[in-house]
Amino acid sequence: MMLAYSRIASLLEEVVHCARDGKIELPAEFLKSLELNLISPAIRLLSGTLWPFWERREMNVGPGLLGDVLREISSDQVSIEKQRTIEIGAIAEAALIDKIQRLISLEQLDAMWVYESLYRISNQTGKESEHRKSSIIRGLFLEASPIEGKYIARTIMRNSSSGVRSDILLQAMAKAFNYEYKDLKNAYALLPELGLLAEAACRREIHSIKFLPPRPIKPMIITRGDPIITGVYSPKYPGIRIQLHWIEKKMSVYTLRLKDITRSMNSLSNDISDIEQDFVIDGEIITIQNGRVLGRNDVVKYINSRHHNKRSTIYSAVIAQDLLFLEGQDLTNLSYKERRKQLILLLGDPRDMSSRGLNPAREIILEDEEELRKTKSDWNKSGFPGLIVKNPNSPYLPGERSTHDFLIRVP
């Protein structure tokens, strides 16, 4: 069965302008009409995200390259000035209204061909890769109608308006495949990729989805809250929250948004190579220089640099706040107290904050407001931006906002 890309482009256009009920009903009816092999590509085209967040894959196409292609095939002047002032989808739509070159074919544009072509752009590397990307994009625009070109351009540029929001698509999936919304939402926390999730929903496999490292799960959301007396407290370190997987002696590291940053953390793999067990931790990357823990901005620079000079005096370490998975067992349903116990058995007691490798977060039990006041003052002086208060009896809730754990600023 051929799926016309015009159906996807038209649906995206309709969803933008309809009421909330329609935003759910329209994609739900669309999903019901699809064969199984088309569901994953179709939902990815609808969402504007063509592969899992954690895949090390990028299109690396800038507005300049897109503008060059549009200028080649259109009589419309796709000027640099226009590119700076008008949204890229609107530019593409206007440029394709009057093409200089004729359409290669009068047949409808196949959505699978669009999907595969966009995916192929991300495979282009090395010498002449820009030329090959340009050829693929040109082929797409030559075949596309103005409205199709609008959404192809937005998808290429990962424009925020290129697709339907994930919560809307989850509700549409629930309606299309007869699931409760909360079941889809829970499954999405364990399998945070809409294409794979939609396929699982169609197969009636939602309830069998499990935490399967090194595939990441959505982290539990910790928001600001009030101090709890008596409570278990850990410092919030001056770093960036990550999820670290050590599976079969291979490391994968993901940001809070599930972007894969493993390549930036290669030195850490050497530091933890003696750990035999498979595990997943929720923690924070910090950077250290000459025994001094640097600030959060330095962590961002360290991650963005990707390749690190061997002579550099700056190194990274990870503070483990929580243990989520150990030797094939999902620990998220266990209490924090039990997870903490297994974390200490795995990594040992907390060491000095400037220690290399993996180090469990420090922890202290505070029993009155005076102890809390003094601890906040002491840890603020030590460079900690906040405290995390944890309920010892609560589970870890992937993708959900915790009602038990809170972040407290120390100043």
Secondary structure, DSSP 8 states (H G I E B T S, - for coil): ---BHHHHHHHHHHHHHS-HHHHHHHHHHHHHTS-HHHHHHHHHHHHT--S-TTS-------HHHHHHHHHHHBSS---HHHHHHS-HHHHHHHHHHTBSS--S-SS--BHHHHHHHHHHHTT--STTHHHHHHHHHHHHHHH--HHHHHHHHHHHTT-TTSS--HHHHHHHHHHHHT--HHHHHHHHHHS--HHHHHHHHHTT-GGG----TTS-----EEEE----SSEEEEEE-SSEEEEEEEETTEEEEEETT--B-GGGGHHHHHHTTT--S-EEEEEEEEEEETTEE--HHHHHHHHHH-S--TT-SEEEEEEEEEEEEETTEE-TTS-HHHHHHHHHHHH-S---TT-SEEEE---EEE-SHHHHHHHHHHHHHTT--EEEEE-TT----TTSEEEEEEEEE--
